[in-house]
């Protein structure tokens, strides 16, 4: 096993799954640190310290933003010890860097590519689910319905898969009906459910869009809140699309928002053009204007907005 790895993927759930797989023999105690909350000197000191509980450590430095851009003058002094460590790592421990992209002219990246091993992380959620249900019969409707009900949340999807596998352990077959009967539709994560609703609206899946909208209403989420949240998510997706060359952290800093929403917006905006997002945002502003300046029913206005995308 190598002593240095790097991962170009910031989905922490997927990263953790990959590292647990790497550490299948459980020889390493895995600890996650979010840079810059944990500074480089502290990380190196820990890597140079003997571990008493488990013989070896695996330290994972998430949000390694210093790999995604050129190194600023003010950061050179802090990062110099890291460069030295990469050239001569502690053979008893493992250091893993997690970043959303690599800046090829960065001298740490150059050295990392010489000394470290790239860990490729599976990013297709459907493939991950298929691996989890190996040995069971299923069809694409099962996976599609599961992802609809969990709003593409990988952790929740895998958790529900384990429950369904136990329920169907005798038949060894998973169906769409099993999901409908046993999985509670996830509408607790408002960011995720609104991103999913946007997906269905853009893809002209009117039936599914209306189902999610009705679920939101059943959860006592007011129409004005639905419109405002949809507008907020679409605006962020559009802004991220316009700033595609920047890292997630750079976008978050520029827009003065938290990092997680930016990451989710980038994931969702990837498949759509700026023109598609701009049109949807304009249509949404139009119905908001209609609601505020006329007697049109709010619920009817949102339904018309969904229908008009076909």
NUPA-379059 format. One record per residue (C-alpha): y, x, z; residue number from 1; residue in one letter. Coordinates in Angstrom, 2 decimals. Layout:
residues N
         v         u         w   pos   code
         Y         X         Z   NUM      A
...
//
This chain:
residues 310
         v         u         w   pos   code
      0.00      0.00      0.00     1      X
      3.51      1.24     -0.84     2      X
      6.17      1.87      1.78     3      X
      9.01      0.47     -0.31     4      X
      9.23     -2.80     -2.27     5      X
     11.96     -4.85     -3.86     6      X
     11.97     -8.54     -4.82     7      X
     14.40    -10.13     -7.28     8      X
     14.23    -13.68     -5.96     9      X
     16.18    -15.25     -3.10    10      X
     13.99    -18.30     -2.40    11      X
     12.93    -17.31      1.11    12      X
      9.91    -19.64      1.15    13      X
      8.50    -18.03     -1.99    14      X
      9.33    -14.56     -0.69    15      X
      7.56    -15.24      2.60    16      X
      4.47    -16.55      0.81    17      X
      4.33    -13.38     -1.30    18      X
      4.73    -11.07      1.68    19      X
      2.11    -12.94      3.72    20      X
     -0.20    -12.46      0.74    21      X
      0.65     -8.74      0.68    22      X
     -0.02     -8.56      4.42    23      X
     -3.33    -10.45      4.20    24      X
     -5.04     -7.95      6.51    25      X
     -2.22     -8.59      9.05    26      X
     -1.76     -4.90      9.75    27      X
      2.01     -5.26      9.64    28      X
      4.39     -7.10     11.95    29      X
      6.85     -8.81      9.59    30      X
     10.50     -9.07     10.63    31      X
     13.26    -10.61      8.50    32      X
     16.87     -9.44      8.73    33      X
     19.79    -10.92      6.83    34      X
     22.15     -8.22      5.58    35      X
     24.94     -7.70      6.61    36      X
     24.18     -9.41      9.94    37      X
     21.86     -6.46     10.59    38      X
     23.56     -3.23      9.50    39      X
     21.79     -0.47      7.59    40      X
     21.85      2.06     10.43    41      X
     20.08     -0.39     12.77    42      X
     17.43     -1.06     10.13    43      X
     16.74      2.64      9.60    44      X
     16.59      3.29     13.35    45      X
     14.01      0.54     13.69    46      X
     11.97      1.94     10.81    47      X
     11.97      5.33     12.53    48      X
     10.78      3.82     15.83    49      X
      7.12      3.62     16.87    50      X
      5.76      0.08     17.14    51      X
      3.73     -0.71     20.27    52      X
      2.32     -4.21     19.65    53      X
      1.14     -3.86     16.04    54      X
      0.68     -0.36     14.54    55      X
      2.90     -0.97     11.54    56      X
      6.11     -2.83     10.73    57      X
      7.25     -4.60      7.60    58      X
     11.01     -5.06      7.67    59      X
     12.43     -7.41      5.07    60      X
     16.13     -7.09      4.30    61      X
     17.16    -10.42      2.81    62      X
     20.44    -10.89      0.92    63      X
     20.54     -7.22     -0.15    64      X
     23.80     -7.86     -1.98    65      X
     24.57     -4.13     -2.21    66      X
     21.86     -3.93     -4.93    67      X
     23.50     -6.56     -7.11    68      X
     26.84     -4.90     -7.72    69      X
     28.58     -1.52     -7.86    70      X
     28.91      0.19     -4.49    71      X
     32.45      0.00     -3.13    72      X
     34.08      3.09     -1.65    73      X
     34.24      1.54      1.81    74      X
     30.46      0.91      1.77    75      X
     29.35      4.36      0.59    76      X
     29.25      5.89      4.07    77      X
     27.12      3.05      5.48    78      X
     24.70      3.10      2.55    79      X
     24.25      6.87      2.29    80      X
     21.54      6.98      5.04    81      X
     19.67      4.24      3.17    82      X
     19.62      6.34      0.01    83      X
     18.17      9.24      2.02    84      X
     15.56      6.95      3.59    85      X
     14.44      5.64      0.18    86      X
     13.82      9.22     -0.94    87      X
     11.74      9.92      2.18    88      X
     10.44      6.67      3.79    89      X
      8.43      6.46      7.02    90      X
      4.76      6.30      5.90    91      X
      3.83      4.03      8.84    92      X
      6.15      1.17      7.96    93      X
      7.27     -0.90      4.97    94      X
     10.81     -1.76      3.91    95      X
     11.34     -4.67      1.50    96      X
     14.65     -5.47     -0.24    97      X
     15.37     -9.02     -1.41    98      X
     18.15     -9.63     -3.94    99      X
     19.12    -12.17     -6.58   100      X
     19.76     -9.50     -9.22   101      X
     19.95     -5.73     -9.76   102      X
     23.01     -3.80    -10.93   103      X
     21.49     -1.06    -13.07   104      X
     24.35      1.44    -12.58   105      X
     24.03      1.25     -8.79   106      X
     22.67      4.61     -7.54   107      X
     20.54      2.93     -4.85   108      X
     18.96      0.71     -7.50   109      X
     18.28      3.79     -9.65   110      X
     16.49      5.53     -6.78   111      X
     14.70      2.35     -5.71   112      X
     13.20      1.93     -9.17   113      X
     11.83      5.47     -8.92   114      X
     10.38      5.18     -5.44   115      X
      9.67      1.49     -4.82   116      X
      7.40     -1.14     -6.31   117      X
      8.66     -4.42     -7.74   118      X
      6.98     -7.45     -6.17   119      X
      6.96    -10.34     -8.62   120      X
      7.30    -13.71     -6.94   121      X
      5.91    -16.87     -8.50   122      X
      8.88    -19.11     -9.30   123      X
      7.28    -22.12    -10.99   124      X
      6.78    -24.71     -8.27   125      X
      4.16    -26.52    -10.35   126      X
      2.05    -23.37    -10.63   127      X
      2.33    -22.83     -6.87   128      X
      1.08    -26.36     -6.20   129      X
     -1.76    -25.93     -8.70   130      X
     -2.93    -22.84     -6.83   131      X
     -2.75    -24.75     -3.54   132      X
     -4.98    -27.57     -4.86   133      X
     -7.55    -25.36     -6.58   134      X
    -10.97    -26.98     -6.25   135      X
     -9.58    -30.52     -6.44   136      X
     -9.31    -32.73     -9.51   137      X
     -5.77    -33.88    -10.35   138      X
     -3.53    -34.70    -13.28   139      X
      0.11    -34.04    -14.14   140      X
      1.14    -37.45    -12.77   141      X
     -0.01    -36.32     -9.32   142      X
      2.18    -33.21     -9.39   143      X
      5.15    -35.03    -10.93   144      X
      5.02    -37.81     -8.32   145      X
      4.62    -35.33     -5.47   146      X
      7.69    -33.39     -6.60   147      X
      9.64    -36.63     -6.97   148      X
      8.74    -37.72     -3.44   149      X
      9.56    -34.32     -1.92   150      X
     12.68    -33.71     -4.05   151      X
     11.18    -30.45     -5.33   152      X
     11.18    -28.98     -1.82   153      X
      8.45    -26.35     -2.00   154      X
      7.81    -26.17      1.75   155      X
      7.53    -29.93      2.06   156      X
      5.40    -30.15     -1.11   157      X
      2.88    -27.60      0.19   158      X
      2.80    -29.29      3.60   159      X
      2.06    -32.68      2.01   160      X
     -0.58    -31.08     -0.25   161      X
     -2.47    -29.82      2.81   162      X
     -2.42    -33.33      4.35   163      X
     -3.60    -34.93      1.10   164      X
     -6.41    -32.38      0.73   165      X
     -7.70    -33.34      4.16   166      X
     -7.43    -37.06      3.36   167      X
     -9.35    -36.60      0.09   168      X
    -11.76    -33.90      1.24   169      X
    -14.81    -36.02      0.32   170      X
    -13.64    -37.19     -3.11   171      X
    -11.99    -33.85     -4.03   172      X
     -9.61    -35.73     -6.32   173      X
     -5.85    -36.20     -5.93   174      X
     -3.94    -38.98     -7.69   175      X
     -0.45    -40.36     -8.09   176      X
     -1.50    -43.33     -5.95   177      X
     -2.41    -40.97     -3.08   178      X
      1.15    -39.66     -3.06   179      X
      2.66    -43.16     -3.13   180      X
      0.39    -44.31     -0.30   181      X
      0.61    -41.28      1.97   182      X
      3.79    -39.28      1.33   183      X
      7.08    -40.45      2.79   184      X
      9.84    -40.09      0.23   185      X
     12.17    -37.30      1.36   186      X
     15.78    -38.40      1.53   187      X
     16.72    -36.52      4.68   188      X
     17.97    -33.42      2.85   189      X
     21.05    -34.93      1.22   190      X
     21.82    -31.86     -0.91   191      X
     18.31    -31.81     -2.35   192      X
     18.05    -35.55     -3.01   193      X
     21.39    -35.63     -4.81   194      X
     20.45    -32.63     -6.95   195      X
     17.22    -34.47     -7.83   196      X
     19.17    -37.63     -8.68   197      X
     21.44    -35.58    -10.97   198      X
     18.34    -34.15    -12.69   199      X
     17.00    -37.62    -13.45   200      X
     20.38    -38.91    -14.62   201      X
     20.90    -35.98    -17.02   202      X
     17.32    -36.35    -18.29   203      X
     17.97    -40.07    -18.88   204      X
     15.17    -41.14    -16.51   205      X
     16.88    -44.41    -15.64   206      X
     13.97    -45.95    -13.74   207      X
     13.61    -42.98    -11.39   208      X
     17.40    -42.62    -10.99   209      X
     17.69    -46.24     -9.89   210      X
     14.75    -45.84     -7.47   211      X
     16.42    -42.89     -5.75   212      X
     19.74    -44.74     -5.69   213      X
     18.09    -47.73     -4.01   214      X
     16.42    -45.41     -1.48   215      X
     19.82    -43.97     -0.61   216      X
     21.20    -47.47     -0.08   217      X
     18.21    -48.39      2.13   218      X
     19.10    -45.36      4.25   219      X
     22.55    -46.89      4.79   220      X
     24.38    -44.31      2.72   221      X
     27.53    -46.01      1.41   222      X
     28.37    -46.10     -2.29   223      X
     31.57    -44.11     -1.78   224      X
     29.57    -41.36     -0.03   225      X
     27.03    -41.36     -2.90   226      X
     29.78    -40.99     -5.51   227      X
     31.60    -38.29     -3.52   228      X
     28.41    -36.28     -2.94   229      X
     27.33    -36.54     -6.58   230      X
     30.79    -35.38     -7.66   231      X
     30.72    -32.49     -5.20   232      X
     27.29    -31.30     -6.39   233      X
     28.16    -31.65    -10.07   234      X
     31.43    -29.79     -9.56   235      X
     29.60    -26.93     -7.84   236      X
     26.94    -26.81    -10.59   237      X
     29.70    -26.68    -13.22   238      X
     31.58    -23.92    -11.36   239      X
     28.40    -21.86    -10.94   240      X
     27.68    -22.31    -14.65   241      X
     31.16    -21.02    -15.49   242      X
     30.60    -17.95    -13.24   243      X
     27.11    -17.07    -14.49   244      X
     27.78    -13.32    -14.55   245      X
     28.52    -13.16    -10.81   246      X
     26.01    -12.98     -7.95   247      X
     25.44    -15.96     -5.63   248      X
     27.31    -14.16     -2.84   249      X
     30.27    -13.38     -5.09   250      X
     30.47    -17.03     -6.19   251      X
     30.22    -18.23     -2.58   252      X
     33.06    -15.89     -1.58   253      X
     35.23    -16.91     -4.53   254      X
     34.71    -20.66     -4.02   255      X
     34.80    -20.32     -0.21   256      X
     31.51    -22.16      0.26   257      X
     28.24    -21.26      1.97   258      X
     25.63    -19.21      0.13   259      X
     22.75    -21.74      0.25   260      X
     24.50    -24.52     -1.77   261      X
     25.42    -21.94     -4.42   262      X
     21.79    -20.82     -4.73   263      X
     20.62    -24.44     -5.08   264      X
     23.38    -25.22     -7.60   265      X
     22.39    -22.20     -9.73   266      X
     18.72    -23.29     -9.70   267      X
     19.69    -26.81    -10.80   268      X
     22.38    -25.84    -13.32   269      X
     20.12    -23.37    -15.16   270      X
     18.65    -26.00    -17.53   271      X
     21.94    -27.69    -18.42   272      X
     24.98    -26.81    -20.50   273      X
     28.55    -26.79    -19.24   274      X
     29.24    -29.62    -21.70   275      X
     26.51    -31.84    -20.16   276      X
     27.78    -31.23    -16.63   277      X
     31.42    -31.75    -17.59   278      X
     30.64    -35.10    -19.29   279      X
     28.68    -36.35    -16.28   280      X
     31.48    -35.31    -13.95   281      X
     34.08    -37.10    -16.10   282      X
     31.96    -40.29    -16.22   283      X
     31.64    -40.18    -12.45   284      X
     35.39    -39.80    -11.99   285      X
     35.89    -42.78    -14.35   286      X
     33.73    -45.13    -12.25   287      X
     35.38    -43.88     -9.07   288      X
     38.75    -44.75    -10.62   289      X
     37.47    -48.20    -11.64   290      X
     36.25    -48.92     -8.11   291      X
     39.59    -47.89     -6.59   292      X
     41.78    -49.78     -9.09   293      X
     39.81    -52.99     -9.73   294      X
     37.52    -55.51     -8.09   295      X
     34.33    -54.15     -9.67   296      X
     31.34    -54.14     -7.33   297      X
     30.63    -50.59     -6.10   298      X
     26.87    -50.86     -6.45   299      X
     27.14    -52.35     -9.94   300      X
     29.52    -49.56    -10.96   301      X
     27.02    -46.87     -9.92   302      X
     24.18    -48.67    -11.72   303      X
     26.34    -48.90    -14.86   304      X
     27.07    -45.19    -14.56   305      X
     23.32    -44.48    -14.50   306      X
     22.58    -46.84    -17.40   307      X
     25.40    -45.40    -19.53   308      X
     23.75    -41.95    -19.56   309      X
     20.90    -43.11    -21.81   310      X
//
